């Protein structure tokens, strides 16, 4: 598909694992991502989502 990349290709660009890209796509954080069977098609110009900085309950903050 022209204009789209696989999760493994995006993972290399974003310096994360392929599984992390799949999780981001499934949760709706990657705009324009489409699932075809078991494969995610992600737009070439997709932007890596940033972390919100929220901690899960019970997690301690990192002290500097």
Steps between C-alpha positions, in 0.01 A plus 500: 500500500650827395548759773485246783763305694487183709532505878851353478615783270349767727660332802843546342430867427366573850764286677242288685390137473252380242270389782499850648394642162218243484384599849503870406296425187249285686447767764431760230805716570635479143277703269416338168612148598292228334497130584495243219455157656794479739710776342487872576537749213632831634528821297858592406458843658362368832642670807623302800259561789650660809453370850252683719721473807219359713597229746290197577363484854762374743800603289766717658648801327866505403704723728792690354 
